[in-house]
């Protein structure tokens, strides 16, 4: 099983209870497909860069989970037909890549302006 991240933009015009129900359904789909759900970050209501389905605001949810291709297909199918889902994307998590903060292999060269004159 691989690690995945799914970002969903829900319509801001629906009640919070409906968003929670839709989110819970996505978590159920992951479990039904043999995957495991890790966590959700709720990024709250945000302005969209451009209108989507005549909406200018959306509620962002960021899900981390583990699964296989059948789970991705089931989530995509569910979110594609869900009326209140404005956009979604599922990406494979690349946690094994080196962090950008690790600059131990980069050498810095300091110059002194007085030496250059």
Jmol script that loads the backbone (N, CA, C; Angstrom):
load data "model"
ATOM      1  N   UNK A   1       0.843  -1.183   0.000  1.00  0.00           N
ATOM      2  CA  UNK A   1       0.000   0.000   0.000  1.00  0.00           C
ATOM      3  C   UNK A   1       0.885   1.242   0.000  1.00  0.00           C
ATOM      4  N   UNK A   2       0.406   2.253  -0.673  1.00  0.00           N
ATOM      5  CA  UNK A   2       1.144   3.505  -0.776  1.00  0.00           C
ATOM      6  C   UNK A   2       0.447   4.614  -0.005  1.00  0.00           C
ATOM      7  N   UNK A   3       1.217   5.650   0.294  1.00  0.00           N
ATOM      8  CA  UNK A   3       0.664   6.823   0.978  1.00  0.00           C
ATOM      9  C   UNK A   3       0.110   7.791  -0.057  1.00  0.00           C
ATOM     10  N   UNK A   4      -1.079   8.324   0.232  1.00  0.00           N
ATOM     11  CA  UNK A   4      -1.725   9.273  -0.668  1.00  0.00           C
ATOM     12  C   UNK A   4      -2.205  10.488   0.104  1.00  0.00           C
ATOM     13  N   UNK A   5      -2.380  11.577  -0.638  1.00  0.00           N
ATOM     14  CA  UNK A   5      -2.944  12.805  -0.097  1.00  0.00           C
ATOM     15  C   UNK A   5      -4.056  13.245  -1.044  1.00  0.00           C
ATOM     16  N   UNK A   6      -5.198  13.583  -0.489  1.00  0.00           N
ATOM     17  CA  UNK A   6      -6.321  14.057  -1.289  1.00  0.00           C
ATOM     18  C   UNK A   6      -6.733  15.416  -0.763  1.00  0.00           C
ATOM     19  N   UNK A   7      -6.849  16.378  -1.672  1.00  0.00           N
ATOM     20  CA  UNK A   7      -7.334  17.707  -1.323  1.00  0.00           C
ATOM     21  C   UNK A   7      -8.703  17.865  -1.971  1.00  0.00           C
ATOM     22  N   UNK A   8      -9.687  18.241  -1.168  1.00  0.00           N
ATOM     23  CA  UNK A   8     -11.047  18.429  -1.656  1.00  0.00           C
ATOM     24  C   UNK A   8     -11.474  19.855  -1.353  1.00  0.00           C
ATOM     25  N   UNK A   9     -12.066  20.516  -2.340  1.00  0.00           N
ATOM     26  CA  UNK A   9     -12.651  21.834  -2.134  1.00  0.00           C
ATOM     27  C   UNK A   9     -14.159  21.653  -2.176  1.00  0.00           C
ATOM     28  N   UNK A  10     -14.795  21.882  -1.029  1.00  0.00           N
ATOM     29  CA  UNK A  10     -16.245  21.783  -0.906  1.00  0.00           C
ATOM     30  C   UNK A  10     -16.863  23.156  -1.122  1.00  0.00           C
ATOM     31  N   UNK A  11     -18.087  23.174  -1.586  1.00  0.00           N
ATOM     32  CA  UNK A  11     -18.815  24.425  -1.762  1.00  0.00           C
ATOM     33  C   UNK A  11     -19.024  25.092  -0.408  1.00  0.00           C
ATOM     34  N   UNK A  12     -18.800  26.383  -0.328  1.00  0.00           N
ATOM     35  CA  UNK A  12     -18.946  27.120   0.936  1.00  0.00           C
ATOM     36  C   UNK A  12     -20.406  27.427   1.251  1.00  0.00           C
ATOM     37  N   UNK A  13     -21.302  27.158   0.327  1.00  0.00           N
ATOM     38  CA  UNK A  13     -22.711  27.490   0.537  1.00  0.00           C
ATOM     39  C   UNK A  13     -23.506  26.376   1.234  1.00  0.00           C
ATOM     40  N   UNK A  14     -22.868  25.255   1.539  1.00  0.00           N
ATOM     41  CA  UNK A  14     -23.586  24.155   2.203  1.00  0.00           C
ATOM     42  C   UNK A  14     -23.274  24.161   3.695  1.00  0.00           C
ATOM     43  N   UNK A  15     -24.175  23.592   4.502  1.00  0.00           N
ATOM     44  CA  UNK A  15     -23.937  23.553   5.955  1.00  0.00           C
ATOM     45  C   UNK A  15     -22.758  22.644   6.321  1.00  0.00           C
ATOM     46  N   UNK A  16     -22.154  22.944   7.456  1.00  0.00           N
ATOM     47  CA  UNK A  16     -21.002  22.186   7.946  1.00  0.00           C
ATOM     48  C   UNK A  16     -21.349  20.709   8.152  1.00  0.00           C
ATOM     49  N   UNK A  17     -22.583  20.421   8.570  1.00  0.00           N
ATOM     50  CA  UNK A  17     -23.000  19.029   8.802  1.00  0.00           C
ATOM     51  C   UNK A  17     -22.959  18.218   7.507  1.00  0.00           C
ATOM     52  N   UNK A  18     -23.330  18.825   6.388  1.00  0.00           N
ATOM     53  CA  UNK A  18     -23.285  18.121   5.110  1.00  0.00           C
ATOM     54  C   UNK A  18     -21.848  17.856   4.662  1.00  0.00           C
ATOM     55  N   UNK A  19     -20.966  18.805   4.955  1.00  0.00           N
ATOM     56  CA  UNK A  19     -19.554  18.605   4.623  1.00  0.00           C
ATOM     57  C   UNK A  19     -18.975  17.470   5.446  1.00  0.00           C
ATOM     58  N   UNK A  20     -19.340  17.421   6.732  1.00  0.00           N
ATOM     59  CA  UNK A  20     -18.847  16.335   7.595  1.00  0.00           C
ATOM     60  C   UNK A  20     -19.360  14.979   7.114  1.00  0.00           C
ATOM     61  N   UNK A  21     -20.621  14.919   6.667  1.00  0.00           N
ATOM     62  CA  UNK A  21     -21.173  13.667   6.143  1.00  0.00           C
ATOM     63  C   UNK A  21     -20.426  13.226   4.891  1.00  0.00           C
ATOM     64  N   UNK A  22     -20.139  14.169   4.004  1.00  0.00           N
ATOM     65  CA  UNK A  22     -19.421  13.848   2.775  1.00  0.00           C
ATOM     66  C   UNK A  22     -17.992  13.406   3.090  1.00  0.00           C
ATOM     67  N   UNK A  23     -17.362  14.066   4.050  1.00  0.00           N
ATOM     68  CA  UNK A  23     -16.001  13.690   4.467  1.00  0.00           C
ATOM     69  C   UNK A  23     -16.002  12.286   5.066  1.00  0.00           C
ATOM     70  N   UNK A  24     -16.983  12.005   5.923  1.00  0.00           N
ATOM     71  CA  UNK A  24     -17.079  10.673   6.528  1.00  0.00           C
ATOM     72  C   UNK A  24     -17.289   9.592   5.472  1.00  0.00           C
ATOM     73  N   UNK A  25     -18.023   9.924   4.420  1.00  0.00           N
ATOM     74  CA  UNK A  25     -18.243   8.958   3.345  1.00  0.00           C
ATOM     75  C   UNK A  25     -16.936   8.648   2.620  1.00  0.00           C
ATOM     76  N   UNK A  26     -16.088   9.645   2.412  1.00  0.00           N
ATOM     77  CA  UNK A  26     -14.784   9.421   1.779  1.00  0.00           C
ATOM     78  C   UNK A  26     -13.931   8.503   2.653  1.00  0.00           C
ATOM     79  N   UNK A  27     -13.963   8.718   3.964  1.00  0.00           N
ATOM     80  CA  UNK A  27     -13.214   7.862   4.889  1.00  0.00           C
ATOM     81  C   UNK A  27     -13.753   6.425   4.830  1.00  0.00           C
ATOM     82  N   UNK A  28     -15.070   6.258   4.721  1.00  0.00           N
ATOM     83  CA  UNK A  28     -15.665   4.928   4.588  1.00  0.00           C
ATOM     84  C   UNK A  28     -15.211   4.243   3.302  1.00  0.00           C
ATOM     85  N   UNK A  29     -15.141   5.002   2.214  1.00  0.00           N
ATOM     86  CA  UNK A  29     -14.713   4.444   0.932  1.00  0.00           C
ATOM     87  C   UNK A  29     -13.285   3.924   1.036  1.00  0.00           C
ATOM     88  N   UNK A  30     -12.425   4.669   1.718  1.00  0.00           N
ATOM     89  CA  UNK A  30     -11.041   4.229   1.901  1.00  0.00           C
ATOM     90  C   UNK A  30     -11.010   2.900   2.647  1.00  0.00           C
ATOM     91  N   UNK A  31     -11.796   2.786   3.719  1.00  0.00           N
ATOM     92  CA  UNK A  31     -11.832   1.554   4.506  1.00  0.00           C
ATOM     93  C   UNK A  31     -12.418   0.396   3.701  1.00  0.00           C
ATOM     94  N   UNK A  32     -13.480   0.651   2.932  1.00  0.00           N
ATOM     95  CA  UNK A  32     -14.105  -0.399   2.128  1.00  0.00           C
ATOM     96  C   UNK A  32     -13.162  -0.942   1.062  1.00  0.00           C
ATOM     97  N   UNK A  33     -12.272  -0.107   0.563  1.00  0.00           N
ATOM     98  CA  UNK A  33     -11.328  -0.527  -0.478  1.00  0.00           C
ATOM     99  C   UNK A  33     -10.061  -1.155   0.106  1.00  0.00           C
ATOM    100  N   UNK A  34     -10.033  -1.342   1.418  1.00  0.00           N
ATOM    101  CA  UNK A  34      -8.891  -1.995   2.049  1.00  0.00           C
ATOM    102  C   UNK A  34      -7.776  -1.054   2.441  1.00  0.00           C
ATOM    103  N   UNK A  35      -8.030   0.234   2.429  1.00  0.00           N
ATOM    104  CA  UNK A  35      -7.020   1.205   2.802  1.00  0.00           C
ATOM    105  C   UNK A  35      -7.148   1.605   4.262  1.00  0.00           C
ATOM    106  N   UNK A  36      -6.277   2.504   4.685  1.00  0.00           N
ATOM    107  CA  UNK A  36      -6.352   3.000   6.057  1.00  0.00           C
ATOM    108  C   UNK A  36      -6.250   4.523   6.044  1.00  0.00           C
ATOM    109  N   UNK A  37      -7.119   5.151   6.771  1.00  0.00           N
ATOM    110  CA  UNK A  37      -7.212   6.602   6.865  1.00  0.00           C
ATOM    111  C   UNK A  37      -6.286   7.083   7.978  1.00  0.00           C
ATOM    112  N   UNK A  38      -5.512   8.151   7.730  1.00  0.00           N
ATOM    113  CA  UNK A  38      -4.573   8.663   8.721  1.00  0.00           C
ATOM    114  C   UNK A  38      -5.081   9.912   9.420  1.00  0.00           C
ATOM    115  N   UNK A  39      -5.340  10.973   8.649  1.00  0.00           N
ATOM    116  CA  UNK A  39      -5.710  12.244   9.273  1.00  0.00           C
ATOM    117  C   UNK A  39      -6.350  13.178   8.255  1.00  0.00           C
ATOM    118  N   UNK A  40      -6.993  14.217   8.788  1.00  0.00           N
ATOM    119  CA  UNK A  40      -7.569  15.276   7.962  1.00  0.00           C
ATOM    120  C   UNK A  40      -7.174  16.614   8.542  1.00  0.00           C
ATOM    121  N   UNK A  41      -6.766  17.509   7.681  1.00  0.00           N
ATOM    122  CA  UNK A  41      -6.527  18.892   8.075  1.00  0.00           C
ATOM    123  C   UNK A  41      -7.618  19.725   7.419  1.00  0.00           C
ATOM    124  N   UNK A  42      -8.328  20.493   8.217  1.00  0.00           N
ATOM    125  CA  UNK A  42      -9.366  21.371   7.682  1.00  0.00           C
ATOM    126  C   UNK A  42      -8.771  22.759   7.542  1.00  0.00           C
ATOM    127  N   UNK A  43      -8.697  23.231   6.299  1.00  0.00           N
ATOM    128  CA  UNK A  43      -8.083  24.513   6.027  1.00  0.00           C
ATOM    129  C   UNK A  43      -9.104  25.639   6.018  1.00  0.00           C
ATOM    130  N   UNK A  44     -10.314  25.372   6.393  1.00  0.00           N
ATOM    131  CA  UNK A  44     -11.405  26.341   6.524  1.00  0.00           C
ATOM    132  C   UNK A  44     -11.799  26.970   5.195  1.00  0.00           C
ATOM    133  N   UNK A  45     -12.565  28.029   5.292  1.00  0.00           N
ATOM    134  CA  UNK A  45     -13.103  28.728   4.127  1.00  0.00           C
ATOM    135  C   UNK A  45     -12.035  29.662   3.550  1.00  0.00           C
ATOM    136  N   UNK A  46     -11.868  29.582   2.229  1.00  0.00           N
ATOM    137  CA  UNK A  46     -10.868  30.418   1.565  1.00  0.00           C
ATOM    138  C   UNK A  46     -11.430  30.929   0.241  1.00  0.00           C
ATOM    139  N   UNK A  47     -10.902  32.066  -0.178  1.00  0.00           N
ATOM    140  CA  UNK A  47     -11.265  32.594  -1.491  1.00  0.00           C
ATOM    141  C   UNK A  47     -10.596  31.753  -2.571  1.00  0.00           C
ATOM    142  N   UNK A  48     -11.324  31.504  -3.638  1.00  0.00           N
ATOM    143  CA  UNK A  48     -10.775  30.763  -4.764  1.00  0.00           C
ATOM    144  C   UNK A  48     -10.066  31.733  -5.701  1.00  0.00           C
ATOM    145  N   UNK A  49      -9.070  31.263  -6.392  1.00  0.00           N
ATOM    146  CA  UNK A  49      -8.334  32.108  -7.331  1.00  0.00           C
ATOM    147  C   UNK A  49      -9.221  32.534  -8.497  1.00  0.00           C
ATOM    148  N   UNK A  50     -10.162  31.690  -8.855  1.00  0.00           N
ATOM    149  CA  UNK A  50     -11.115  31.992  -9.918  1.00  0.00           C
ATOM    150  C   UNK A  50     -12.414  31.264  -9.586  1.00  0.00           C
ATOM    151  N   UNK A  51     -13.549  31.736 -10.081  1.00  0.00           N
ATOM    152  CA  UNK A  51     -14.824  31.074  -9.771  1.00  0.00           C
ATOM    153  C   UNK A  51     -14.883  29.650 -10.327  1.00  0.00           C
ATOM    154  N   UNK A  52     -15.387  28.741  -9.502  1.00  0.00           N
ATOM    155  CA  UNK A  52     -15.610  27.353  -9.907  1.00  0.00           C
ATOM    156  C   UNK A  52     -17.077  27.063  -9.666  1.00  0.00           C
ATOM    157  N   UNK A  53     -17.790  26.664 -10.709  1.00  0.00           N
ATOM    158  CA  UNK A  53     -19.234  26.410 -10.617  1.00  0.00           C
ATOM    159  C   UNK A  53     -19.954  27.602  -9.995  1.00  0.00           C
ATOM    160  N   UNK A  54     -19.561  28.793 -10.399  1.00  0.00           N
ATOM    161  CA  UNK A  54     -20.127  30.060  -9.939  1.00  0.00           C
ATOM    162  C   UNK A  54     -19.920  30.318  -8.447  1.00  0.00           C
ATOM    163  N   UNK A  55     -18.952  29.646  -7.843  1.00  0.00           N
ATOM    164  CA  UNK A  55     -18.612  29.830  -6.428  1.00  0.00           C
ATOM    165  C   UNK A  55     -17.285  30.593  -6.348  1.00  0.00           C
ATOM    166  N   UNK A  56     -17.197  31.549  -5.413  1.00  0.00           N
ATOM    167  CA  UNK A  56     -15.946  32.297  -5.234  1.00  0.00           C
ATOM    168  C   UNK A  56     -15.220  31.903  -3.956  1.00  0.00           C
ATOM    169  N   UNK A  57     -15.870  31.098  -3.098  1.00  0.00           N
ATOM    170  CA  UNK A  57     -15.250  30.600  -1.867  1.00  0.00           C
ATOM    171  C   UNK A  57     -15.420  29.095  -1.789  1.00  0.00           C
ATOM    172  N   UNK A  58     -14.473  28.461  -1.105  1.00  0.00           N
ATOM    173  CA  UNK A  58     -14.556  27.026  -0.919  1.00  0.00           C
ATOM    174  C   UNK A  58     -13.993  26.630   0.431  1.00  0.00           C
ATOM    175  N   UNK A  59     -14.387  25.460   0.906  1.00  0.00           N
ATOM    176  CA  UNK A  59     -13.893  24.916   2.168  1.00  0.00           C
ATOM    177  C   UNK A  59     -12.959  23.766   1.818  1.00  0.00           C
ATOM    178  N   UNK A  60     -11.703  23.895   2.237  1.00  0.00           N
ATOM    179  CA  UNK A  60     -10.653  22.950   1.880  1.00  0.00           C
ATOM    180  C   UNK A  60     -10.491  21.882   2.954  1.00  0.00           C
ATOM    181  N   UNK A  61     -10.372  20.628   2.522  1.00  0.00           N
ATOM    182  CA  UNK A  61     -10.033  19.505   3.390  1.00  0.00           C
ATOM    183  C   UNK A  61      -8.846  18.779   2.773  1.00  0.00           C
ATOM    184  N   UNK A  62      -7.873  18.444   3.604  1.00  0.00           N
ATOM    185  CA  UNK A  62      -6.659  17.757   3.186  1.00  0.00           C
ATOM    186  C   UNK A  62      -6.614  16.420   3.913  1.00  0.00           C
ATOM    187  N   UNK A  63      -6.719  15.309   3.187  1.00  0.00           N
ATOM    188  CA  UNK A  63      -6.757  13.969   3.778  1.00  0.00           C
ATOM    189  C   UNK A  63      -5.474  13.214   3.483  1.00  0.00           C
ATOM    190  N   UNK A  64      -4.966  12.517   4.489  1.00  0.00           N
ATOM    191  CA  UNK A  64      -3.822  11.607   4.325  1.00  0.00           C
ATOM    192  C   UNK A  64      -4.342  10.191   4.551  1.00  0.00           C
ATOM    193  N   UNK A  65      -3.952   9.285   3.672  1.00  0.00           N
ATOM    194  CA  UNK A  65      -4.418   7.907   3.782  1.00  0.00           C
ATOM    195  C   UNK A  65      -3.485   6.971   3.025  1.00  0.00           C
ATOM    196  N   UNK A  66      -3.673   5.672   3.267  1.00  0.00           N
ATOM    197  CA  UNK A  66      -2.904   4.640   2.589  1.00  0.00           C
ATOM    198  C   UNK A  66      -3.870   3.735   1.856  1.00  0.00           C
ATOM    199  N   UNK A  67      -3.483   3.304   0.674  1.00  0.00           N
ATOM    200  CA  UNK A  67      -4.359   2.430  -0.093  1.00  0.00           C
ATOM    201  C   UNK A  67      -3.741   2.062  -1.418  1.00  0.00           C
ATOM    202  N   UNK A  68      -4.596   1.525  -2.280  1.00  0.00           N
ATOM    203  CA  UNK A  68      -4.180   1.089  -3.598  1.00  0.00           C
ATOM    204  C   UNK A  68      -5.080   1.722  -4.660  1.00  0.00           C
ATOM    205  N   UNK A  69      -4.882   1.321  -5.901  1.00  0.00           N
ATOM    206  CA  UNK A  69      -5.602   1.915  -7.017  1.00  0.00           C
ATOM    207  C   UNK A  69      -7.125   1.800  -6.897  1.00  0.00           C
ATOM    208  N   UNK A  70      -7.695   0.687  -6.421  1.00  0.00           N
ATOM    209  CA  UNK A  70      -9.155   0.634  -6.288  1.00  0.00           C
ATOM    210  C   UNK A  70      -9.717   1.713  -5.347  1.00  0.00           C
ATOM    211  N   UNK A  71      -8.974   2.067  -4.317  1.00  0.00           N
ATOM    212  CA  UNK A  71      -9.427   3.126  -3.401  1.00  0.00           C
ATOM    213  C   UNK A  71      -9.442   4.469  -4.112  1.00  0.00           C
ATOM    214  N   UNK A  72      -8.414   4.744  -4.910  1.00  0.00           N
ATOM    215  CA  UNK A  72      -8.365   5.999  -5.657  1.00  0.00           C
ATOM    216  C   UNK A  72      -9.545   6.093  -6.617  1.00  0.00           C
ATOM    217  N   UNK A  73      -9.796   5.004  -7.334  1.00  0.00           N
ATOM    218  CA  UNK A  73     -10.895   5.001  -8.297  1.00  0.00           C
ATOM    219  C   UNK A  73     -12.241   5.206  -7.611  1.00  0.00           C
ATOM    220  N   UNK A  74     -12.443   4.588  -6.450  1.00  0.00           N
ATOM    221  CA  UNK A  74     -13.708   4.737  -5.730  1.00  0.00           C
ATOM    222  C   UNK A  74     -13.887   6.160  -5.203  1.00  0.00           C
ATOM    223  N   UNK A  75     -12.819   6.749  -4.679  1.00  0.00           N
ATOM    224  CA  UNK A  75     -12.896   8.131  -4.178  1.00  0.00           C
ATOM    225  C   UNK A  75     -13.168   9.087  -5.336  1.00  0.00           C
ATOM    226  N   UNK A  76     -12.444   8.909  -6.442  1.00  0.00           N
ATOM    227  CA  UNK A  76     -12.653   9.773  -7.604  1.00  0.00           C
ATOM    228  C   UNK A  76     -14.087   9.685  -8.115  1.00  0.00           C
ATOM    229  N   UNK A  77     -14.612   8.485  -8.182  1.00  0.00           N
ATOM    230  CA  UNK A  77     -15.990   8.304  -8.660  1.00  0.00           C
ATOM    231  C   UNK A  77     -16.974   9.008  -7.738  1.00  0.00           C
ATOM    232  N   UNK A  78     -16.786   8.833  -6.439  1.00  0.00           N
ATOM    233  CA  UNK A  78     -17.701   9.459  -5.468  1.00  0.00           C
ATOM    234  C   UNK A  78     -17.637  10.985  -5.542  1.00  0.00           C
ATOM    235  N   UNK A  79     -16.438  11.544  -5.566  1.00  0.00           N
ATOM    236  CA  UNK A  79     -16.303  12.996  -5.564  1.00  0.00           C
ATOM    237  C   UNK A  79     -16.712  13.613  -6.902  1.00  0.00           C
ATOM    238  N   UNK A  80     -16.536  12.891  -7.985  1.00  0.00           N
ATOM    239  CA  UNK A  80     -16.917  13.401  -9.295  1.00  0.00           C
ATOM    240  C   UNK A  80     -18.428  13.613  -9.396  1.00  0.00           C
ATOM    241  N   UNK A  81     -19.218  12.744  -8.758  1.00  0.00           N
ATOM    242  CA  UNK A  81     -20.670  12.874  -8.866  1.00  0.00           C
ATOM    243  C   UNK A  81     -21.285  13.652  -7.693  1.00  0.00           C
ATOM    244  N   UNK A  82     -20.470  14.001  -6.701  1.00  0.00           N
ATOM    245  CA  UNK A  82     -20.977  14.752  -5.545  1.00  0.00           C
ATOM    246  C   UNK A  82     -21.210  16.208  -5.951  1.00  0.00           C
ATOM    247  N   UNK A  83     -22.419  16.708  -5.750  1.00  0.00           N
ATOM    248  CA  UNK A  83     -22.784  18.052  -6.198  1.00  0.00           C
ATOM    249  C   UNK A  83     -22.019  19.150  -5.485  1.00  0.00           C
ATOM    250  N   UNK A  84     -21.665  18.949  -4.236  1.00  0.00           N
ATOM    251  CA  UNK A  84     -21.031  20.005  -3.447  1.00  0.00           C
ATOM    252  C   UNK A  84     -19.513  19.984  -3.489  1.00  0.00           C
ATOM    253  N   UNK A  85     -18.936  19.074  -4.237  1.00  0.00           N
ATOM    254  CA  UNK A  85     -17.482  19.030  -4.407  1.00  0.00           C
ATOM    255  C   UNK A  85     -17.114  19.887  -5.615  1.00  0.00           C
ATOM    256  N   UNK A  86     -16.380  20.971  -5.365  1.00  0.00           N
ATOM    257  CA  UNK A  86     -15.990  21.859  -6.460  1.00  0.00           C
ATOM    258  C   UNK A  86     -14.793  21.301  -7.231  1.00  0.00           C
ATOM    259  N   UNK A  87     -13.766  20.877  -6.507  1.00  0.00           N
ATOM    260  CA  UNK A  87     -12.558  20.306  -7.102  1.00  0.00           C
ATOM    261  C   UNK A  87     -11.946  19.316  -6.123  1.00  0.00           C
ATOM    262  N   UNK A  88     -11.171  18.378  -6.669  1.00  0.00           N
ATOM    263  CA  UNK A  88     -10.419  17.443  -5.833  1.00  0.00           C
ATOM    264  C   UNK A  88      -9.217  16.954  -6.614  1.00  0.00           C
ATOM    265  N   UNK A  89      -8.221  16.528  -5.876  1.00  0.00           N
ATOM    266  CA  UNK A  89      -7.042  15.916  -6.485  1.00  0.00           C
ATOM    267  C   UNK A  89      -6.452  14.929  -5.484  1.00  0.00           C
ATOM    268  N   UNK A  90      -6.019  13.799  -5.989  1.00  0.00           N
ATOM    269  CA  UNK A  90      -5.351  12.789  -5.168  1.00  0.00           C
ATOM    270  C   UNK A  90      -3.950  12.595  -5.720  1.00  0.00           C
ATOM    271  N   UNK A  91      -2.974  12.727  -4.844  1.00  0.00           N
ATOM    272  CA  UNK A  91      -1.579  12.593  -5.222  1.00  0.00           C
ATOM    273  C   UNK A  91      -0.887  11.561  -4.341  1.00  0.00           C
ATOM    274  N   UNK A  92       0.086  10.874  -4.922  1.00  0.00           N
ATOM    275  CA  UNK A  92       0.881   9.956  -4.123  1.00  0.00           C
ATOM    276  C   UNK A  92       1.840  10.782  -3.278  1.00  0.00           C
ATOM    277  N   UNK A  93       1.906  10.480  -2.003  1.00  0.00           N
ATOM    278  CA  UNK A  93       2.756  11.215  -1.081  1.00  0.00           C
ATOM    279  C   UNK A  93       4.202  10.820  -1.301  1.00  0.00           C
ATOM    280  N   UNK A  94       5.072  11.803  -1.315  1.00  0.00           N
ATOM    281  CA  UNK A  94       6.499  11.565  -1.548  1.00  0.00           C
ATOM    282  C   UNK A  94       7.275  11.869  -0.275  1.00  0.00           C
ATOM    283  N   UNK A  95       6.962  11.209   0.826  1.00  0.00           N
ATOM    284  CA  UNK A  95       7.630  11.450   2.106  1.00  0.00           C
ATOM    285  C   UNK A  95       9.079  10.998   2.114  1.00  0.00           C
ATOM    286  N   UNK A  96       9.458  10.128   1.197  1.00  0.00           N
ATOM    287  CA  UNK A  96      10.821   9.611   1.205  1.00  0.00           C
ATOM    288  C   UNK A  96      11.825  10.558   0.563  1.00  0.00           C
ATOM    289  N   UNK A  97      11.356  11.658  -0.011  1.00  0.00           N
ATOM    290  CA  UNK A  97      12.271  12.620  -0.639  1.00  0.00           C
ATOM    291  C   UNK A  97      12.992  13.432   0.434  1.00  0.00           C
ATOM    292  N   UNK A  98      14.241  13.823   0.186  1.00  0.00           N
ATOM    293  CA  UNK A  98      14.994  14.584   1.190  1.00  0.00           C
ATOM    294  C   UNK A  98      14.376  15.953   1.426  1.00  0.00           C
ATOM    295  N   UNK A  99      14.479  16.416   2.634  1.00  0.00           N
ATOM    296  CA  UNK A  99      13.922  17.723   2.995  1.00  0.00           C
ATOM    297  C   UNK A  99      14.774  18.835   2.410  1.00  0.00           C
ATOM    298  N   UNK A 100      14.129  19.943   2.095  1.00  0.00           N
ATOM    299  CA  UNK A 100      14.836  21.077   1.511  1.00  0.00           C
ATOM    300  C   UNK A 100      15.714  21.780   2.550  1.00  0.00           C
ATOM    301  N   UNK A 101      15.413  21.628   3.833  1.00  0.00           N
ATOM    302  CA  UNK A 101      16.190  22.293   4.871  1.00  0.00           C
ATOM    303  C   UNK A 101      17.575  21.689   5.035  1.00  0.00           C
ATOM    304  N   UNK A 102      17.750  20.457   4.570  1.00  0.00           N
ATOM    305  CA  UNK A 102      19.035  19.789   4.723  1.00  0.00           C
ATOM    306  C   UNK A 102      20.006  20.344   3.699  1.00  0.00           C
ATOM    307  N   UNK A 103      20.814  21.272   4.093  1.00  0.00           N
ATOM    308  CA  UNK A 103      21.765  21.913   3.208  1.00  0.00           C
ATOM    309  C   UNK A 103      23.193  21.503   3.543  1.00  0.00           C
ATOM    310  N   UNK A 104      23.384  20.339   4.158  1.00  0.00           N
ATOM    311  CA  UNK A 104      24.715  19.915   4.587  1.00  0.00           C
ATOM    312  C   UNK A 104      25.645  19.655   3.402  1.00  0.00           C
ATOM    313  N   UNK A 105      25.091  19.281   2.250  1.00  0.00           N
ATOM    314  CA  UNK A 105      25.935  18.996   1.105  1.00  0.00           C
ATOM    315  C   UNK A 105      26.239  20.237   0.273  1.00  0.00           C
ATOM    316  N   UNK A 106      25.614  21.355   0.611  1.00  0.00           N
ATOM    317  CA  UNK A 106      25.827  22.584  -0.140  1.00  0.00           C
ATOM    318  C   UNK A 106      26.923  23.395   0.522  1.00  0.00           C
ATOM    319  N   UNK A 107      27.943  23.751  -0.268  1.00  0.00           N
ATOM    320  CA  UNK A 107      29.035  24.562   0.263  1.00  0.00           C
ATOM    321  C   UNK A 107      28.740  26.024  -0.015  1.00  0.00           C
ATOM    322  N   UNK A 108      29.008  26.855   0.943  1.00  0.00           N
ATOM    323  CA  UNK A 108      28.847  28.287   0.732  1.00  0.00           C
ATOM    324  C   UNK A 108      30.212  28.923   0.644  1.00  0.00           C
ATOM    325  N   UNK A 109      30.324  29.855  -0.263  1.00  0.00           N
ATOM    326  CA  UNK A 109      31.584  30.560  -0.460  1.00  0.00           C
ATOM    327  C   UNK A 109      31.359  32.008  -0.066  1.00  0.00           C
ATOM    328  N   UNK A 110      32.118  32.465   0.898  1.00  0.00           N
ATOM    329  CA  UNK A 110      31.997  33.839   1.338  1.00  0.00           C
ATOM    330  C   UNK A 110      33.058  34.674   0.638  1.00  0.00           C
ATOM    331  N   UNK A 111      32.660  35.847   0.197  1.00  0.00           N
ATOM    332  CA  UNK A 111      33.616  36.742  -0.433  1.00  0.00           C
ATOM    333  C   UNK A 111      33.730  37.991   0.393  1.00  0.00           C
ATOM    334  N   UNK A 112      34.889  38.541   0.364  1.00  0.00           N
ATOM    335  CA  UNK A 112      35.147  39.766   1.088  1.00  0.00           C
ATOM    336  C   UNK A 112      35.346  40.870   0.056  1.00  0.00           C
ATOM    337  N   UNK A 113      34.553  41.913   0.127  1.00  0.00           N
ATOM    338  CA  UNK A 113      34.618  42.976  -0.872  1.00  0.00           C
ATOM    339  C   UNK A 113      35.989  43.636  -0.897  1.00  0.00           C
ATOM    340  N   UNK A 114      36.669  43.696   0.210  1.00  0.00           N
ATOM    341  CA  UNK A 114      37.995  44.334   0.276  1.00  0.00           C
ATOM    342  C   UNK A 114      39.023  43.546  -0.540  1.00  0.00           C
ATOM    343  N   UNK A 115      38.886  42.211  -0.561  1.00  0.00           N
ATOM    344  CA  UNK A 115      39.817  41.386  -1.296  1.00  0.00           C
ATOM    345  C   UNK A 115      39.648  41.546  -2.796  1.00  0.00           C
ATOM    346  N   UNK A 116      38.478  41.864  -3.247  1.00  0.00           N
ATOM    347  CA  UNK A 116      38.208  41.987  -4.664  1.00  0.00           C
ATOM    348  C   UNK A 116      38.730  43.277  -5.249  1.00  0.00           C
ATOM    349  N   UNK A 117      38.984  44.279  -4.456  1.00  0.00           N
ATOM    350  CA  UNK A 117      39.404  45.583  -4.975  1.00  0.00           C
ATOM    351  C   UNK A 117      40.831  45.608  -5.350  1.00  0.00           C
TER     352      UNK A 117
END
end "model"
wireframe off; spacefill off
backbone 0.3
color backbone group
